[in-house]
Amino acid sequence: MSSPDRDAHAPRAADRYRILLDATRTLGAKLSPDELHEAIYRATAAAVETSGFYLALHDQGSDLARVVYFAEEGRGQHVDIPYRGSDSEVLTAQKGSIINQALSDGALLSLGADDSRPTRSAVVAPLLHDGRVLGAISAQSYDDGAYDQADLEIMEGLAGVAAVAIYNAQLFAELDRRRREAEQLEEIGRALTSKLDPDQVVGLVLSAVSEILHVDGVAVWLHDPRTPGLCRVADSWGEIAPPPGLEWEFNGDMFETLLGEGRPITIDNLAAPSANLPAHIAEHLTEGSAVGVPLVLGEQIEGILTACSRQPRRFGGEDIAVLQRLASQACVALANARLHTSLHALSLTDPLTGLPNRRRLEMHLDHEVAAARRGRPVSIAIFDIDRFKHYNDTFGHVAGDEILKAVAHVLQVENRAMNIVARYGGDEFVQVLSDTRIGGAQRFVERAEHRIADDEVLAGFGISVSIGCAEFDADTMVTMNDVLRAADADMYDRKAKRQMGAESP
C-alpha cells in the first residue's frame, strides 16, 4: 500500500500522461548528452519520487555499463561509474522492477556520499530501443513501499521515450564523430605525406592515434626481419605506453594473427591470466585493454601499431577500423620517407666504396670548421694512391675498383665513430679527425699507412699511399679549403722527401 505522504505528492494518472507527452517533446529536442541526461532526470522527478536517481548506459557488445548521471535530493551531477552489465537483472532480463522491501547493503548502486541516507525502495526500468537495451533509469526513495505498479508503468513509459532520445543523440554523436574523424584522417594523411623523415612519420602517427581514439598509450613496433616474431618499440607515447627499445618476441596465436595473417588482435583485460603477456611486457601493461594492427608495406609486414587504455574492454570494431586506416596511411608515409632517405643517402654516398662522397665531406667540414673557430681542434688527413693510373691501366678497371674498395675498408676500420672518412676524388681519400690536434693526426696516419702495407689485397698489387695531414689554424685559415690545401701541401712535401730518399745512393 502506498503511503499517504507519497499519495499526496504523486501526480494523478492524467498528469502522468501529460508528463510523458512533455517528455517526448523535451527529450526529442536534446542532442547534447549532458543536456539530455539532465532532462531525463527532470522528467522522471516530475512523475515519481526521486530522492535518488541514476541513469546508466549499457554496451551489450562489451557488457560494460556506466552510470552517467546521478542525483540525490534534487542535486544532479554527471558521473562515469562503470560496472558489469550482466550483474544487473534489469539489463539482462530487459524488464522493469520494483523493490519495496528494506534494502540490504549493496542491493542498489551506492552512488551518494558516504554519509548519505540509505534508500529503502526503488523502481528501475530498462532503456529499450529496437530490441536492444541501451541502459536503465532508476528512482529511489528513503521510505519503504514508496513505489507501486503505476510508478513502474510511468517509469517504463519514460524509459521508452528516453531510449528513443538517447538513441537519436548517440546516432547524431556518432555521425558527428565520424565526420570529424574523416576530417582528421584527411588532415593527418596530408601531414603524413609531407614528412620525409621516418622518425617524424612515426611521431605524427602516435599523436594522431592518441588524438582520435583518446587512449592512454600508443606504440609503433618495428619487426626485425632477422628474427621471426621479434618486434621492437621504435617510439611510443602515453602514460601506459611501452618504452622505446622494448622488445617482444611474438609467438603462438598472437604471432600467427598479427605477423602471419596480418589481422588485428585485441586484449580485453591486460591484467587477466588469459592475456598471457611475457613478464617484461606485463610490467609495462599492467591494466586495462589493448589493440594491435599490423603495419603492412606492399606485401611485407613491417611492424605493429598498438593502442592501450586503462579501461578494460575499451576497443570495439570502430576503434580497430580507425587504427587500421591510420596504420595504412602510416605505411604509405613510411615508404615515401624511406625512399627519400635512401635517395638522399645515395646522393651523399660514393656508390663504389660506400663511403661519404665529396659533397657529404664538404658539408661535414663546414660544421667542423665552425666548431674549430669556437676552439675545438680538428685535423684532416689526405690519402693518395701512388701510381693508381698505372695499376688501373695494367690490371684493368675491375682490379682498380678492388684497390679502391680495399683502401676504403682499411680507412673505415681505423676510423673512430665521431670521425668521417670520405672518397674525395678518383684515387684520393680524406679523413676528418674531430677533436684531434696535429700530433694525434700524425699518429693516426702512421697506423693507417702500416695497415695499408699489411693488407692482403693491397700488398698483392704492391700498393703504397702518399699521406698528408694538417690541423685547422683559426689564425691563418678561414675555410675548409685552407686546411685541405695545407694537408695537400704536406702530402706532396712527404712524397717529395720520400722520392729524394729513394734516389739517394
C-alpha positions as a printed Julia matrix, in Angstrom:
505×3 Matrix{Float64}:
   0.0     0.0     0.0
   1.22    3.49   -0.83
   1.94    5.87    2.0
  -0.39    8.91    2.48
   2.58   11.23    2.18
   3.5     9.69   -1.18
  -0.1     9.83   -2.47
  -0.28   13.49   -1.56
   2.68   14.32   -3.75
   2.3    11.77   -6.57
   0.9    13.1    -9.87
  -2.5    11.81  -10.95
  -2.75    9.46  -13.92
  -3.78   12.27  -16.26
  -0.84   14.34  -15.12
   1.49   11.43  -15.77
   0.38   11.09  -19.37
   0.91   14.82  -19.77
   4.38   14.31  -18.32
   5.03   11.64  -20.96
   3.91   13.97  -23.74
   6.03   16.79  -22.36
   8.97   14.41  -22.03
   8.55   13.31  -25.66
   8.77   16.92  -26.82
  11.54   17.94  -24.43
  13.81   14.93  -24.75
  13.43   14.71  -28.52
  14.91   18.2   -28.85
  18.08   17.36  -26.89
  21.14   16.2   -28.8
  23.78   17.07  -26.22
  24.28   14.04  -23.91
  24.72   16.2   -20.8
  21.57   18.2   -21.52
  19.63   15.04  -22.37
  20.63   13.21  -19.18
  19.63   16.22  -17.09
  16.3    16.43  -18.92
  15.6    12.7   -18.34
  16.15   13.22  -14.63
  13.86   16.24  -14.53
  11.12   14.37  -16.4
  11.44   11.42  -14.0
  11.35   13.69  -10.96
   8.1    15.23  -12.25
   6.49   11.76  -12.43
   7.73    9.82   -9.37
   9.56   10.44   -6.15
  13.29   10.79   -6.79
  15.1    11.22   -3.51
  17.72    9.36   -5.51
  18.11    8.82   -9.26
  20.58    7.37  -11.7
  20.83    6.9   -15.45
  23.06    4.11  -16.75
  24.08    3.32  -20.34
  25.0    -0.17  -21.49
  27.15   -1.55  -24.32
  25.89   -5.07  -24.95
  28.91   -5.97  -27.06
  31.41   -5.41  -24.25
  28.94   -5.96  -21.36
  30.11   -2.63  -19.98
  27.53   -0.46  -18.22
  28.26    3.05  -16.97
  26.28    5.3   -14.67
  26.45    8.63  -16.48
  24.1    10.75  -14.34
  23.3    10.65  -10.64
  21.06   12.81   -8.45
  20.44   12.94   -4.71
  17.82   15.17   -3.06
  17.43   17.3    -6.17
  21.16   17.78   -6.83
  22.3    16.14  -10.04
  25.77   15.53  -11.41
  27.34   13.92  -14.46
  29.48   10.94  -13.47
  31.25    7.98  -15.06
  30.89    4.87  -12.89
  31.5     1.56  -14.71
  30.06   -1.8   -13.75
  29.37   -5.12  -15.46
  26.03   -5.08  -17.23
  25.4    -8.8   -16.72
  25.34   -8.14  -12.96
  22.12   -6.13  -13.4
  18.92   -8.2   -13.55
  17.07   -5.31  -15.2
  19.63   -5.16  -18.03
  19.82   -8.92  -18.55
  16.05   -9.57  -18.27
  15.2    -6.28  -20.06
  12.27   -5.9   -17.69
  11.37   -3.23  -15.12
  11.39   -3.94  -11.4
  10.01   -2.55   -8.13
  11.91   -3.03   -4.88
   9.79   -2.01   -1.89
  11.23   -4.01    0.97
  14.05   -2.71    3.14
  17.25   -2.94    1.1
  20.33   -4.71    2.34
  23.72   -3.15    1.77
  24.6    -3.26   -1.91
  21.08   -4.02   -3.14
  21.23   -0.8    -5.17
  24.2     1.04   -6.61
  25.78    3.1    -3.85
  26.3     6.44   -5.54
  25.92    9.12   -2.89
  28.37   10.4    -0.3
  29.44    8.08    2.48
  27.08    9.8     4.93
  24.06    9.71    2.57
  20.77    8.32    3.96
  20.19    4.73    2.75
  17.47    4.27    0.14
  14.68    1.9     1.21
  12.89    1.3    -2.1
  13.39    1.76   -5.81
  11.84    1.42   -9.22
  14.02    0.58  -12.24
  13.15    0.48  -15.94
  15.32   -0.62  -18.87
  16.0     1.72  -21.78
  14.87   -0.41  -24.74
  15.13    0.54  -28.4
  14.54   -1.74  -31.36
  15.22   -4.88  -29.35
  18.4    -3.52  -27.76
  18.86   -2.5   -24.15
  20.63    0.86  -24.09
  20.72    1.16  -20.3
  18.37    1.82  -17.4
  16.87    4.58  -15.29
  16.12    4.21  -11.6
  14.31    6.29   -8.99
  14.93    5.63   -5.29
  13.24    6.66   -2.06
  14.24    6.82    1.59
  10.87    5.24    2.52
   9.7     1.62    2.44
   6.94    0.85   -0.06
   7.34    4.1    -1.94
   6.52    2.72   -5.4
   3.64    0.77   -6.96
   2.65   -0.64  -10.35
   1.56    2.77  -11.61
   5.04    4.11  -10.85
   6.6     1.25  -12.74
   4.35    1.91  -15.74
   5.19    5.6   -15.85
   8.92    4.77  -15.45
   8.7     2.29  -18.32
   6.91    4.92  -20.42
   9.6     7.49  -19.6
  12.3     4.9   -20.31
  10.78    4.26  -23.75
  10.77    7.97  -24.58
  14.27    8.39  -23.13
  15.6     5.41  -25.1
  14.48    6.96  -28.39
  16.06   10.28  -27.44
  19.29    8.6   -26.3
  19.48    6.53  -29.49
  18.97    9.64  -31.63
  21.56   11.57  -29.61
  24.02    8.67  -29.9
  23.36    8.41  -33.63
  23.9    12.16  -34.06
  27.07   11.98  -31.95
  28.31    9.01  -33.98
  27.68   10.78  -37.28
  29.36   13.91  -35.97
  32.27   11.82  -34.65
  32.68   10.11  -38.0
  32.59   13.46  -39.8
  35.25   14.9   -37.51
  37.21   11.67  -37.69
  37.14   11.75  -41.51
  38.34   15.37  -41.46
  41.11   14.47  -39.02
  42.17   11.44  -41.05
  42.27   13.54  -44.22
  44.33   16.2   -42.47
  46.63   13.6   -40.95
  47.02   11.93  -44.36
  48.16   15.23  -45.87
  50.54   15.83  -42.98
  51.98   12.32  -43.18
  52.68   12.51  -46.9
  54.55   15.79  -46.33
  57.01   14.18  -43.89
  60.23   12.91  -45.4
  61.87   11.75  -42.17
  60.77    8.28  -40.93
  61.1     9.42  -37.3
  58.75   12.34  -37.97
  56.25    9.96  -39.58
  56.26    7.72  -36.51
  55.86   10.69  -34.16
  52.9    12.03  -36.14
  51.22    8.6   -36.13
  51.49    8.43  -32.32
  49.95   11.89  -32.0
  47.14   11.05  -34.43
  46.13    7.82  -32.67
  46.08    9.47  -29.25
  44.06   12.42  -30.56
  41.42   10.42  -32.44
  40.98    7.42  -30.16
  41.64    9.21  -26.82
  43.79    6.38  -25.48
  46.35    6.19  -22.67
  49.24    4.73  -24.66
  50.35    4.28  -28.28
  53.39    2.5   -29.7
  54.92    1.7   -33.08
  56.72   -1.67  -33.06
  59.04   -2.44  -35.98
  59.7    -6.04  -36.99
  63.25   -7.35  -37.04
  63.32   -9.48  -40.23
  66.34  -11.41  -38.97
  64.3   -12.91  -36.11
  60.78  -14.15  -36.89
  58.29  -12.66  -34.44
  60.7   -10.17  -32.85
  59.4    -6.59  -32.74
  60.99   -3.56  -31.11
  59.33   -0.31  -30.0
  60.53    2.42  -32.36
  58.68    5.15  -30.47
  55.77    5.46  -28.05
  53.52    7.96  -26.3
  51.33    7.93  -23.19
  51.3     7.04  -19.51
  51.0     3.28  -20.06
  52.9     3.01  -23.33
  55.83    0.56  -23.55
  59.19    2.38  -23.65
  61.2     2.78  -26.88
  63.61   -0.08  -27.4
  61.44   -2.66  -25.62
  61.48   -5.99  -27.48
  58.67   -8.55  -27.75
  59.12  -11.86  -29.5
  55.57  -12.74  -30.56
  54.73  -16.43  -30.78
  51.78  -18.81  -30.95
  48.38  -17.48  -31.95
  49.43  -13.87  -31.47
  52.32  -14.25  -33.92
  50.16  -16.07  -36.45
  47.38  -13.46  -36.27
  49.46  -10.28  -36.34
  52.59  -11.17  -38.28
  51.46  -14.24  -40.15
  47.95  -13.4   -41.34
  48.19   -9.61  -40.89
  44.97   -9.39  -38.86
  44.31   -7.17  -35.81
  44.2    -8.53  -32.27
  42.6    -7.22  -29.07
  43.29   -7.97  -25.39
  40.22   -7.03  -23.34
  41.89   -7.34  -19.95
  45.65   -6.93  -19.73
  45.64   -7.99  -16.05
  43.89  -11.31  -16.71
  45.98  -14.52  -16.9
  44.42  -15.17  -20.3
  46.33  -12.16  -21.68
  49.42  -14.38  -21.44
  51.88  -11.48  -21.61
  55.62  -12.05  -21.11
  56.8   -10.76  -17.73
  58.9    -7.93  -19.18
  55.86   -6.74  -21.19
  53.32   -7.19  -18.36
  55.29   -4.84  -16.12
  54.53   -2.01  -18.55
  50.96   -3.08  -19.46
  49.52   -3.79  -16.03
  45.86   -2.87  -16.51
  43.13   -2.03  -18.99
  42.96   -3.27  -22.57
  44.97   -3.11  -25.79
  44.62   -3.46  -29.55
  47.24   -4.04  -32.23
  47.08   -3.85  -36.01
  49.86   -4.81  -38.46
  51.86   -2.27  -40.45
  51.99   -3.62  -43.99
  54.28   -2.19  -46.68
  53.46   -3.81  -50.01
  53.09   -7.46  -49.07
  55.61   -7.27  -46.23
  54.54   -6.85  -42.57
  56.95   -4.25  -41.2
  55.61   -3.98  -37.67
  52.63   -3.34  -35.41
  50.7    -0.24  -34.33
  49.28   -0.67  -30.81
  46.97    1.38  -28.59
  46.31    0.86  -24.86
  43.62    2.09  -22.48
  43.31    1.89  -18.7
  39.71    0.83  -19.29
  39.05   -2.91  -19.81
  37.16   -3.94  -22.96
  37.78   -0.48  -24.39
  38.28   -1.32  -28.06
  35.5    -2.25  -30.46
  35.15   -2.65  -34.19
  35.08    1.1   -34.93
  38.28    1.68  -32.95
  40.03   -1.13  -34.8
  38.86    0.25  -38.16
  40.24    3.71  -37.31
  43.55    2.2   -36.18
  43.77    0.21  -39.41
  43.17    3.33  -41.51
  45.88    5.18  -39.6
  48.22    2.2   -39.98
  47.59    2.17  -43.73
  48.35    5.9   -44.02
  51.43    5.45  -41.85
  52.74    2.68  -44.09
  52.42    4.79  -47.23
  54.15    7.71  -45.5
  56.92    5.45  -44.13
  57.53    4.02  -47.61
  57.83    7.55  -49.03
  60.1     8.69  -46.19
  62.35    5.65  -46.53
  62.61    6.13  -50.28
  63.52    9.78  -49.77
  66.08    8.82  -47.11
  67.6     6.23  -49.44
  67.81    8.69  -52.33
  69.28   11.33  -50.05
  71.84    8.83  -48.77
  72.74    7.84  -52.34
  73.28   11.49  -53.23
  75.82   11.74  -50.4
  77.46    8.31  -50.78
  80.12    7.02  -53.14
  78.48    4.01  -54.82
  81.73    2.04  -55.25
  83.2     2.23  -51.73
  80.08    3.06  -49.73
  81.96    5.97  -48.13
  80.58    9.52  -47.95
  81.29   11.38  -51.18
  82.87   14.77  -51.72
  79.57   16.62  -51.23
  78.99   14.93  -47.87
  82.61   15.65  -46.89
  82.24   19.35  -47.64
  79.06   19.57  -45.55
  80.82   17.86  -42.65
  83.9    20.04  -42.95
  81.8    23.2   -42.84
  80.41   22.02  -39.5
  83.84   21.06  -38.15
  85.48   24.32  -39.2
  82.7    26.28  -37.48
  83.39   24.26  -34.3
  87.13   24.83  -34.7
  86.59   28.58  -34.77
  84.95   28.2   -31.35
  88.03   26.42  -30.02
  87.54   22.71  -30.73
  90.56   21.28  -32.61
  90.13   19.45  -35.9
  92.68   17.87  -38.22
  92.4    16.17  -41.58
  94.45   13.57  -43.42
  94.63   13.08  -47.19
  95.5     9.7   -48.72
  96.55    9.44  -52.38
  97.15    6.02  -54.0
 100.57    6.1   -55.64
 100.64    5.33  -59.4
  96.97    4.34  -59.35
  96.57    5.06  -63.1
  99.36    2.61  -63.8
  97.66   -0.16  -61.83
  94.34    0.63  -63.41
  95.77    0.52  -66.94
  97.86   -2.59  -66.23
  95.36   -4.79  -64.37
  92.09   -3.3   -65.61
  89.28   -1.33  -64.07
  87.94   -4.28  -62.07
  91.27   -4.57  -60.28
  91.34   -0.77  -59.86
  87.94   -0.93  -58.19
  89.17   -3.67  -55.85
  92.13   -1.49  -54.86
  89.86    1.49  -54.12
  87.49   -0.63  -52.05
  90.37   -2.18  -50.11
  91.84    1.23  -49.21
  88.38    2.45  -48.21
  87.92   -0.61  -45.97
  91.24   -0.05  -44.19
  90.47    3.6   -43.51
  86.96    2.75  -42.32
  88.32    0.14  -39.9
  90.75    2.7   -38.47
  88.02    5.34  -38.26
  86.53    6.42  -34.93
  82.73    6.75  -34.62
  82.93   10.52  -34.23
  85.1    10.92  -37.35
  84.35   10.65  -41.04
  86.33    9.18  -43.93
  85.26   10.09  -47.47
  86.25    9.45  -51.04
  87.45   12.85  -52.19
  88.39   12.18  -55.8
  89.35    9.37  -58.16
  92.1     7.88  -56.0
  92.08   10.29  -53.06
  90.51    9.82  -49.62
  90.09   12.34  -46.79
  89.8    11.52  -43.1
  88.39   14.22  -40.79
  89.7    13.82  -37.22
  87.43   15.68  -34.83
  88.82   16.94  -31.51
  92.33   15.99  -32.68
  95.45   18.09  -32.9
  98.25   17.62  -35.42
 100.21   15.2   -33.22
  97.24   12.85  -32.95
  96.65   13.14  -36.69
 100.23   12.14  -37.43
  99.98    9.08  -35.18
  96.75    8.12  -36.94
  98.25    8.33  -40.44
 101.2     6.2   -39.35
  98.83    3.45  -38.16
  96.8     3.7   -41.37
  99.95    3.53  -43.5
 101.09    0.35  -41.75
  97.61   -1.2   -42.04
  97.56   -0.47  -45.81
 101.0    -2.01  -46.24
  99.85   -5.16  -44.4
  96.54   -5.54  -46.23
  96.48   -8.79  -48.22
  94.71   -7.34  -51.27
  96.79   -4.15  -51.44
 100.05   -5.94  -50.76
  99.27   -8.28  -53.65
  99.22   -5.32  -56.01
 102.2    -3.63  -54.31
 100.11   -0.61  -53.37
 101.57    2.3   -51.44
  99.95    5.61  -50.49
 101.09    9.17  -50.04
  99.67   10.85  -46.95
  99.47   14.42  -45.72
  97.81   15.93  -42.65
  97.09   19.36  -41.24
  95.3    20.99  -38.31
  92.89   23.88  -38.76
  94.51   27.09  -37.53
  91.99   29.83  -36.87
  94.72   32.49  -37.11
  95.83   31.61  -40.64
  92.87   29.67  -42.1
  89.35   30.78  -42.98
  87.58   28.0   -44.86
  87.74   24.22  -45.23
  89.69   24.68  -48.47
  92.53   26.25  -46.48
  93.01   23.17  -44.3
  92.62   20.88  -47.35
  95.32   22.83  -49.17
  97.58   22.59  -46.12
  97.11   18.81  -45.91
  97.65   18.51  -49.67
 100.87   20.52  -49.4
 102.06   18.28  -46.55
 101.32   15.21  -48.69
 103.39   16.5   -51.63
 106.18   17.5   -49.29
 106.28   13.97  -47.8
 106.13   12.41  -51.26
 108.99   14.62  -52.48
 111.15   13.72  -49.47
 110.38   10.03  -49.97
 111.37   10.25  -53.64
 114.57   12.1   -52.77
 115.39    9.38  -50.25
 114.75    6.7   -52.86
 117.07    8.42  -55.38
 119.94    8.89  -52.9
 122.78    6.39  -53.23
